[in-house]
Amino acid sequence: MGVTLLALTVGLIFGVAMAMLRVYGNRFLRQVATVYSVIVRAVPVIVIIFILYFVIARFVNLSPFLAGSLALGFASGAYQTEIFRGAFQAVPPGQMVAARAIGMSRLQAIQSIILPQAVRLALPAWGNEATLVLKDSTLVFVVGVPEIFRRAQQISARTLEPFMAFGAALLLYLILTMIATQILQWIERRYRLQM
């Protein structure tokens, strides 16, 4: 759960920032955000985990937990960029025009008018991304982070009961995904009522 929460937070920060650059940035910033999104989505998440843990961690002291979480967040951020880019573009352009007409700066308009509407539009797709990150958290076992899948492997090897061990892991992931889905649906309903 810790890996998932940290990865989602990092991904959200990257995703919203890069989506804003893709939609509202100058030409150079749009290109930077586009390159990030395209390249990171083209590379398997496990490769990003290895690069962060075995290459970048040589220069920066990163624990396996932090390296795995940041790698998942960095990868998720590319997908979240596209989710929020679509949400920003779905907000009618007249909203920005109206905000600017009443004297708001571009940044104020984005923060106060555009972003709240974009978040509401992005929530269903973001919920999917959240469950994918939860499932992708199994990949951090490759750098030594003990998580559900790794624990199931250890139990299976010790008890020689792979069906029971991996069946329990399956149930845990199913329960966690169902809980996450319920929470996200509750947030979506609450957000819809406030708008």
C-alpha positions as CSV (number, residue, x, y, z in Angstrom):
1,M,0.0,0.0,0.0
2,G,2.9,2.4,0.8
3,V,4.4,1.9,-2.7
4,T,1.0,2.5,-4.3
5,L,0.2,5.6,-2.4
6,L,3.6,7.2,-2.9
7,A,3.6,6.2,-6.6
8,L,0.2,7.7,-7.1
9,T,1.2,10.9,-5.4
10,V,4.3,11.3,-7.5
11,G,2.4,10.3,-10.7
12,L,-0.3,12.9,-9.9
13,I,2.2,15.7,-9.5
14,F,4.0,14.7,-12.7
15,G,0.8,14.1,-14.6
16,V,-1.0,17.4,-13.7
17,A,2.2,19.4,-14.2
18,M,3.0,17.8,-17.6
19,A,-0.6,18.0,-18.7
20,M,-0.7,21.7,-17.9
21,L,2.5,22.2,-19.9
22,R,1.1,20.2,-22.9
23,V,-2.1,22.3,-23.0
24,Y,-1.0,25.7,-21.7
25,G,2.8,25.8,-22.1
26,N,4.8,27.5,-24.8
27,R,6.1,25.5,-27.7
28,F,9.3,24.3,-26.0
29,L,7.5,23.2,-22.8
30,R,4.8,21.4,-24.8
31,Q,7.6,19.5,-26.6
32,V,9.3,18.6,-23.3
33,A,6.0,17.3,-21.8
34,T,5.2,15.4,-25.0
35,V,8.6,13.7,-25.1
36,Y,8.3,12.7,-21.5
37,S,4.8,11.2,-22.0
38,V,5.7,9.3,-25.2
39,I,9.1,7.9,-24.1
40,V,8.0,6.9,-20.6
41,R,4.8,5.2,-21.9
42,A,6.9,3.3,-24.5
43,V,9.3,1.8,-21.9
44,P,8.2,-1.1,-19.7
45,V,7.8,-0.1,-16.0
46,I,10.2,-2.8,-14.9
47,V,13.0,-1.2,-17.0
48,I,12.3,2.2,-15.3
49,I,12.5,0.5,-11.9
50,F,15.9,-1.0,-12.9
51,I,17.2,2.3,-14.2
52,L,16.2,4.2,-11.1
53,Y,17.5,1.6,-8.7
54,F,20.7,0.4,-10.4
55,V,21.8,3.5,-12.2
56,I,20.4,6.7,-10.6
57,A,20.6,5.3,-7.0
58,R,24.4,5.1,-7.5
59,F,24.4,8.9,-7.4
60,V,21.5,9.5,-5.0
61,N,21.0,7.4,-1.9
62,L,17.7,5.6,-2.6
63,S,16.3,2.7,-0.6
64,P,14.6,-0.1,-2.7
65,F,11.2,1.1,-1.4
66,L,11.8,4.7,-2.5
67,A,13.4,3.7,-5.8
68,G,10.5,1.4,-6.7
69,S,7.9,3.9,-5.6
70,L,9.4,6.8,-7.5
71,A,9.9,4.6,-10.6
72,L,6.2,3.6,-10.5
73,G,5.2,7.2,-9.9
74,F,7.4,8.4,-12.8
75,A,5.8,5.8,-15.1
76,S,2.3,6.5,-13.9
77,G,2.9,10.2,-14.4
78,A,3.2,9.7,-18.1
79,Y,-0.2,8.0,-18.2
80,Q,-1.7,10.6,-15.9
81,T,-0.4,13.3,-18.2
82,E,-2.6,12.0,-21.0
83,I,-5.6,11.6,-18.6
84,F,-5.3,15.2,-17.4
85,R,-4.4,16.6,-20.9
86,G,-7.7,15.2,-22.1
87,A,-9.6,16.6,-19.1
88,F,-8.0,20.0,-19.6
89,Q,-9.0,20.0,-23.2
90,A,-12.5,18.9,-22.4
91,V,-13.1,22.0,-20.4
92,P,-14.8,24.5,-22.7
93,P,-12.3,27.2,-23.9
94,G,-14.8,29.9,-23.0
95,Q,-14.0,29.2,-19.4
96,M,-10.5,30.5,-19.8
97,V,-11.7,33.5,-21.9
98,A,-14.3,34.4,-19.2
99,A,-11.8,34.1,-16.4
100,R,-9.3,36.3,-18.2
101,A,-12.1,38.8,-19.0
102,I,-12.8,39.3,-15.3
103,G,-9.1,40.1,-14.7
104,M,-7.6,36.7,-13.6
105,S,-4.1,35.9,-14.7
106,R,-3.7,32.7,-16.8
107,L,-2.3,30.8,-13.8
108,Q,-5.2,32.0,-11.6
109,A,-7.7,30.9,-14.2
110,I,-6.1,27.5,-14.4
111,Q,-5.9,27.0,-10.6
112,S,-9.4,28.4,-9.8
113,I,-11.5,27.7,-12.8
114,I,-10.0,25.1,-15.2
115,L,-8.3,22.6,-12.8
116,P,-11.4,21.9,-10.6
117,Q,-13.4,21.1,-13.7
118,A,-10.6,19.0,-15.2
119,V,-10.2,17.0,-12.0
120,R,-13.9,16.1,-12.1
121,L,-13.6,15.0,-15.7
122,A,-10.4,13.0,-15.1
123,L,-11.6,11.1,-12.0
124,P,-13.0,8.0,-13.8
125,A,-9.9,7.5,-15.9
126,W,-7.7,8.3,-12.9
127,G,-9.4,5.6,-10.9
128,N,-8.4,3.1,-13.5
129,E,-4.8,4.3,-13.3
130,A,-4.9,4.0,-9.5
131,T,-5.9,0.3,-9.7
132,L,-3.2,-0.3,-12.4
133,V,-0.6,1.2,-10.1
134,L,-1.8,-1.0,-7.2
135,K,-1.3,-4.0,-9.4
136,D,2.0,-2.8,-10.8
137,S,3.3,-2.4,-7.3
138,T,4.1,-6.2,-7.5
139,L,7.0,-5.2,-9.8
140,V,9.0,-3.6,-7.0
141,F,9.9,-7.1,-5.7
142,V,12.7,-7.1,-8.4
143,V,14.7,-4.6,-6.3
144,G,14.0,-6.4,-3.0
145,V,10.9,-4.7,-1.7
146,P,8.8,-7.2,0.2
147,E,5.3,-6.9,-1.1
148,I,2.3,-9.3,-1.5
149,F,3.6,-11.2,-4.5
150,R,7.1,-11.7,-3.0
151,R,5.6,-12.9,0.3
152,A,3.4,-15.4,-1.7
153,Q,6.5,-16.7,-3.4
154,Q,8.3,-17.1,-0.1
155,I,5.3,-18.9,1.5
156,S,4.9,-21.1,-1.6
157,A,8.6,-22.1,-1.4
158,R,8.4,-22.8,2.3
159,T,5.1,-24.7,2.4
160,L,5.2,-26.2,-1.1
161,E,1.6,-25.0,-1.5
162,P,1.7,-22.6,-4.5
163,F,-2.1,-22.7,-5.0
164,M,-2.8,-21.6,-1.5
165,A,-0.1,-18.9,-1.4
166,F,-0.9,-17.3,-4.7
167,G,-4.6,-17.8,-4.2
168,A,-4.3,-15.7,-1.0
169,A,-2.3,-13.1,-2.9
170,L,-5.0,-13.0,-5.5
171,L,-7.6,-12.5,-2.9
172,L,-5.6,-9.7,-1.2
173,Y,-5.2,-7.9,-4.5
174,L,-8.9,-8.4,-5.3
175,I,-9.9,-7.0,-1.9
176,L,-7.5,-4.0,-2.2
177,T,-8.7,-3.2,-5.7
178,M,-12.4,-3.4,-4.6
179,I,-11.7,-1.1,-1.6
180,A,-9.8,1.4,-3.8
181,T,-12.6,1.3,-6.4
182,Q,-15.2,2.0,-3.7
183,I,-13.2,4.9,-2.3
184,L,-12.7,6.4,-5.8
185,Q,-16.4,6.0,-6.6
186,W,-17.2,7.8,-3.3
187,I,-14.8,10.6,-4.1
188,E,-16.3,10.9,-7.6
189,R,-19.9,11.1,-6.2
190,R,-18.8,13.8,-3.6
191,Y,-17.0,15.8,-6.3
192,R,-20.0,15.6,-8.6
193,L,-22.3,16.9,-5.8
194,Q,-20.0,19.9,-5.1
195,M,-19.7,21.0,-8.7
